[in-house]
Amino acid sequence: MVVVTPSHAPDLASFRRLHASVLRWSDPAVRHIVAVPEIDVPLFRAGGDQRLDVVGYRGLLPREFIETTRLARLRGLPRGYRIGAVNARRPWPPIRGWVLQQVVKLALVSGLDDDVALLIDSDVLAIAPLDQTVFRRGDAVRLYRLPHGVDDGMPRHRRWLTGSARLLGQDVSEADSPDYIAPFNSWAPVVVRAALERVSEVSGTPWSRTIGSSLDFSEFMLVGSFASTKKDGRIFTSDRSLCHSHWDPHPLTLAAAQAFVEALTPGDLAIHIQSNSATPEDVLRWVAQRLDDQR
């Protein structure tokens, strides 16, 4: 098993907390790989350790993908103009930063020889042992799948499901509208490779180019839809994410953070406070310390 995290400079403090929790709660043989924009590599390597592998985008993207991270970080630039890269072979539309991060994640995991990739976002904290027996049953790897998790009030999720079906050459998306998105999830790299091969087969172009040109896309929906419909014994599904999350875009106050910690349920292996909630750093540190004291 290997832990995989996509990150970037603005999330460095959160990532360091996450990495410390991975070191504490995983077997010493487990590597933690973080994929970051090329300009952030030195920052993430500083003060690193033997279990942390810092991988820059350059080693994961096709040559024709030209990173524009420096440009995207210019102050005052509207969110819609935060472009992650440009495909030199097909400059329009440019590749949005969040889509580029998904391409990077898919490229990294598809290239692994490991049996299990545990995907953990930077704004997550491990709080219990990350035992690989939780994420595998023989040769099958655990996949989060919440049946009927996407309802009519989630139009973007529905677009991700139908978009994934199109990329995979499926006539319709799954009847029970499942949700596969979680900040703490596990994939079988062999299944990810098969899913990307299918995208290339359907589109007739390299998967990275096809996905990179997408205006709206979810890597979790793509891999989940492929894995669930194949039913070849390489995955087993669970409707528990094993991660207690704060998805609300509003920041946690100290009082709300106390209630959040108290709402943990048995079996939770991690917590997640969404980075765009703008929860103050002192509250995040309090949560981390409180959970550390409890264990």
C-alpha positions as CSV (number, residue, x, y, z in Angstrom):
1,M,0.0,0.0,0.0
2,V,1.1,3.5,-0.8
3,V,-0.4,6.9,0.3
4,V,-1.0,9.4,-2.5
5,T,-1.7,13.1,-2.0
6,P,-2.0,15.9,-4.6
7,S,-1.0,19.3,-3.1
8,H,0.4,22.7,-3.7
9,A,2.1,25.5,-1.8
10,P,-1.0,27.1,-0.3
11,D,-1.8,23.8,1.5
12,L,1.7,23.2,2.8
13,A,0.8,23.6,6.5
14,S,-2.1,21.2,6.2
15,F,0.0,18.8,4.2
16,R,2.7,18.7,6.9
17,R,0.0,17.8,9.5
18,L,-1.3,15.1,7.3
19,H,2.1,13.7,6.6
20,A,2.9,13.6,10.3
21,S,-0.4,11.7,10.9
22,V,0.5,9.2,8.1
23,L,3.9,8.6,9.7
24,R,2.2,8.0,13.1
25,W,-0.7,5.7,11.9
26,S,0.8,3.7,9.0
27,D,3.3,0.9,8.8
28,P,6.9,2.0,8.4
29,A,7.0,0.3,5.0
30,V,4.2,2.6,3.6
31,R,5.5,5.4,1.4
32,H,3.7,8.8,1.2
33,I,3.9,10.3,-2.3
34,V,2.9,13.9,-2.8
35,A,2.5,15.3,-6.3
36,V,3.0,19.1,-6.6
37,P,3.5,21.7,-9.3
38,E,7.2,21.9,-10.3
39,I,7.8,25.2,-8.7
40,D,6.7,23.8,-5.3
41,V,9.0,20.8,-5.3
42,P,11.8,22.4,-3.3
43,L,9.3,23.7,-0.7
44,F,7.8,20.2,-0.1
45,R,11.2,18.5,-0.1
46,A,12.6,20.8,2.6
47,G,12.5,19.1,5.9
48,G,11.3,15.8,4.3
49,D,12.1,12.3,5.5
50,Q,12.8,8.9,4.0
51,R,9.1,7.9,3.7
52,L,8.1,11.0,1.8
53,D,8.5,11.1,-2.0
54,V,7.9,14.5,-3.6
55,V,7.0,14.2,-7.3
56,G,6.8,17.2,-9.6
57,Y,4.2,17.5,-12.3
58,R,6.8,17.5,-15.1
59,G,7.5,13.8,-14.5
60,L,3.8,12.9,-14.7
61,L,2.5,15.0,-17.6
62,P,2.9,14.6,-21.3
63,R,5.6,16.8,-22.9
64,E,3.0,18.9,-24.7
65,F,1.4,20.0,-21.4
66,I,3.1,23.3,-20.4
67,E,2.6,24.3,-16.8
68,T,1.3,27.8,-16.1
69,T,1.3,27.6,-12.3
70,R,3.2,30.9,-11.8
71,L,0.7,32.7,-14.0
72,A,-2.3,31.2,-12.3
73,R,-1.0,32.5,-8.9
74,L,-0.9,36.2,-9.9
75,R,-2.9,38.2,-7.4
76,G,-6.2,39.6,-8.5
77,L,-6.6,37.0,-11.3
78,P,-10.3,35.9,-11.5
79,R,-10.9,32.3,-10.5
80,G,-12.0,31.3,-14.0
81,Y,-8.6,32.4,-15.4
82,R,-6.6,30.1,-13.0
83,I,-5.2,27.9,-15.7
84,G,-2.9,25.0,-14.7
85,A,-1.4,24.2,-18.1
86,V,-1.7,24.6,-21.9
87,N,-1.6,21.7,-24.3
88,A,0.8,22.8,-26.9
89,R,-0.9,20.5,-29.5
90,R,-4.3,21.8,-28.7
91,P,-4.1,25.2,-26.8
92,W,-7.8,25.7,-26.6
93,P,-9.4,25.2,-24.2
94,P,-6.6,25.6,-21.7
95,I,-6.3,23.1,-18.9
96,R,-7.9,24.3,-15.6
97,G,-5.8,23.9,-12.5
98,W,-8.1,21.6,-10.7
99,V,-8.5,19.4,-13.8
100,L,-4.7,19.3,-14.2
101,Q,-4.4,18.1,-10.6
102,Q,-6.8,15.2,-11.4
103,V,-4.8,14.3,-14.5
104,V,-1.7,14.3,-12.3
105,K,-3.4,12.0,-9.7
106,L,-4.5,9.6,-12.4
107,A,-1.1,9.5,-14.1
108,L,0.7,8.9,-10.7
109,V,-1.6,6.1,-9.5
110,S,-1.7,4.4,-12.9
111,G,2.1,4.1,-12.9
112,L,2.3,2.4,-9.5
113,D,3.3,-1.2,-9.0
114,D,1.6,-1.2,-5.6
115,D,-1.6,-3.2,-5.0
116,V,-3.4,-0.4,-3.1
117,A,-3.2,3.4,-3.5
118,L,-4.7,5.2,-0.5
119,L,-5.7,8.7,-1.7
120,I,-5.7,11.3,1.0
121,D,-6.3,15.0,0.4
122,S,-4.0,17.6,2.0
123,D,-6.9,18.9,4.2
124,V,-7.3,15.4,5.8
125,L,-5.8,14.1,9.1
126,A,-5.3,10.4,9.8
127,I,-6.5,9.6,13.4
128,A,-6.3,5.8,13.6
129,P,-4.2,3.0,12.2
130,L,-4.2,2.8,8.4
131,D,-4.0,-0.9,8.3
132,Q,-4.1,-2.2,4.7
133,T,-6.3,-5.1,5.7
134,V,-9.1,-2.5,5.8
135,F,-8.5,-1.6,2.2
136,R,-8.2,-5.1,0.7
137,R,-9.9,-8.5,0.7
138,G,-7.5,-10.9,-0.9
139,D,-6.8,-9.4,-4.3
140,A,-9.7,-7.0,-4.2
141,V,-9.3,-3.4,-3.2
142,R,-11.9,-1.3,-1.4
143,L,-13.7,1.4,-3.3
144,Y,-16.0,4.0,-1.7
145,R,-19.4,3.8,-3.4
146,L,-22.5,5.5,-2.0
147,P,-25.7,4.2,-3.8
148,H,-28.2,7.0,-4.5
149,G,-25.6,9.5,-3.2
150,V,-26.3,11.9,-6.1
151,D,-29.7,13.5,-6.0
152,D,-31.5,16.2,-8.0
153,G,-30.0,18.8,-5.8
154,M,-26.5,18.0,-7.1
155,P,-26.5,18.9,-10.8
156,R,-22.7,19.1,-11.0
157,H,-22.3,15.6,-9.6
158,R,-24.8,14.4,-12.2
159,R,-22.7,16.0,-14.9
160,W,-19.7,14.2,-13.6
161,L,-21.5,10.9,-13.7
162,T,-22.9,11.3,-17.2
163,G,-19.5,12.7,-18.4
164,S,-17.7,9.7,-17.0
165,A,-20.2,7.4,-18.8
166,R,-19.5,9.2,-22.0
167,L,-15.7,9.0,-21.6
168,L,-16.0,5.2,-20.9
169,G,-18.3,4.6,-23.9
170,Q,-21.3,3.7,-21.7
171,D,-24.8,4.5,-23.0
172,V,-26.1,5.8,-19.6
173,S,-24.6,6.4,-16.2
174,E,-25.5,4.0,-13.4
175,A,-29.2,3.7,-12.5
176,D,-28.7,4.2,-8.7
177,S,-26.7,7.5,-9.2
178,P,-23.9,6.6,-6.8
179,D,-21.4,9.0,-5.4
180,Y,-17.7,8.0,-5.4
181,I,-16.2,11.2,-4.2
182,A,-14.3,11.3,-0.9
183,P,-11.2,13.0,0.4
184,F,-10.1,9.6,1.8
185,N,-10.4,6.8,-0.7
186,S,-8.6,3.8,-2.1
187,W,-8.0,2.6,-5.6
188,A,-6.4,-0.4,-7.2
189,P,-3.7,1.0,-9.6
190,V,-4.4,-1.9,-12.0
191,V,-8.0,-0.8,-12.3
192,V,-7.0,2.8,-12.8
193,R,-4.8,1.7,-15.7
194,A,-7.6,-0.2,-17.3
195,A,-10.0,2.7,-16.9
196,L,-7.6,5.1,-18.6
197,E,-7.0,2.6,-21.4
198,R,-10.7,2.5,-22.0
199,V,-10.9,6.3,-22.2
200,S,-8.1,6.3,-24.8
201,E,-9.9,3.5,-26.7
202,V,-13.2,5.3,-26.8
203,S,-11.8,8.8,-27.7
204,G,-9.1,7.6,-30.1
205,T,-6.6,10.0,-28.4
206,P,-4.4,9.7,-25.3
207,W,-6.5,9.8,-22.2
208,S,-4.5,12.7,-20.7
209,R,-5.4,14.9,-23.7
210,T,-9.0,13.8,-23.6
211,I,-9.5,14.5,-19.9
212,G,-7.3,17.6,-19.9
213,S,-9.6,19.3,-22.4
214,S,-12.7,18.6,-20.2
215,L,-14.4,21.6,-18.8
216,D,-15.9,19.6,-16.0
217,F,-14.6,16.3,-14.7
218,S,-14.3,14.0,-11.7
219,E,-11.6,11.4,-11.5
220,F,-13.4,9.6,-8.7
221,M,-16.6,9.3,-10.8
222,L,-14.6,8.0,-13.7
223,V,-12.6,5.3,-11.9
224,G,-15.6,4.4,-9.7
225,S,-18.0,4.1,-12.7
226,F,-15.5,1.9,-14.6
227,A,-14.6,-0.3,-11.6
228,S,-18.2,-0.8,-10.5
229,T,-19.6,-1.7,-13.9
230,K,-16.7,-4.2,-14.8
231,K,-17.5,-6.4,-11.8
232,D,-14.3,-8.4,-12.3
233,G,-13.4,-9.1,-8.7
234,R,-10.6,-6.6,-8.4
235,I,-12.6,-4.3,-6.2
236,F,-15.2,-4.5,-3.4
237,T,-17.4,-1.5,-2.5
238,S,-18.4,0.1,0.8
239,D,-20.8,3.0,1.5
240,R,-18.6,4.3,4.3
241,S,-15.9,6.8,3.6
242,L,-14.1,6.2,6.9
243,C,-13.6,9.9,7.1
244,H,-15.5,12.4,9.2
245,S,-15.9,15.5,7.0
246,H,-16.7,19.2,7.2
247,W,-17.8,20.0,3.7
248,D,-19.5,23.3,4.5
249,P,-17.7,26.2,2.8
250,H,-18.1,28.3,6.0
251,P,-15.2,28.3,8.5
252,L,-15.4,26.3,11.7
253,T,-15.3,28.4,14.9
254,L,-13.7,26.9,18.0
255,A,-17.1,25.9,19.4
256,A,-18.1,24.3,16.0
257,A,-14.8,22.5,15.9
258,Q,-15.5,21.0,19.4
259,A,-18.8,19.7,18.2
260,F,-17.2,18.4,15.0
261,V,-14.7,16.4,17.0
262,E,-17.4,15.1,19.4
263,A,-19.4,13.8,16.3
264,L,-16.7,11.3,15.4
265,T,-18.1,7.8,15.0
266,P,-16.4,4.4,15.7
267,G,-14.5,3.2,12.6
268,D,-13.5,6.7,11.4
269,L,-9.9,6.6,10.3
270,A,-9.6,10.3,9.4
271,I,-11.1,13.7,9.6
272,H,-11.5,16.3,6.8
273,I,-12.0,20.0,7.1
274,Q,-12.4,21.4,3.6
275,S,-9.6,23.8,2.8
276,N,-11.9,26.3,1.0
277,S,-13.9,26.6,4.3
278,A,-11.2,29.1,5.3
279,T,-11.1,27.7,8.8
280,P,-8.5,29.6,10.8
281,E,-5.1,28.0,11.3
282,D,-5.4,28.2,15.1
283,V,-8.7,26.2,15.0
284,L,-7.1,23.6,12.7
285,R,-4.1,23.2,15.1
286,W,-6.6,22.9,18.0
287,V,-8.4,20.1,16.3
288,A,-5.2,18.3,15.5
289,Q,-4.0,18.6,19.1
290,R,-7.3,17.6,20.6
291,L,-7.4,14.4,18.5
292,D,-3.8,13.7,19.4
293,D,-4.5,14.1,23.1
294,Q,-7.5,11.7,22.8
295,R,-5.3,9.0,21.4
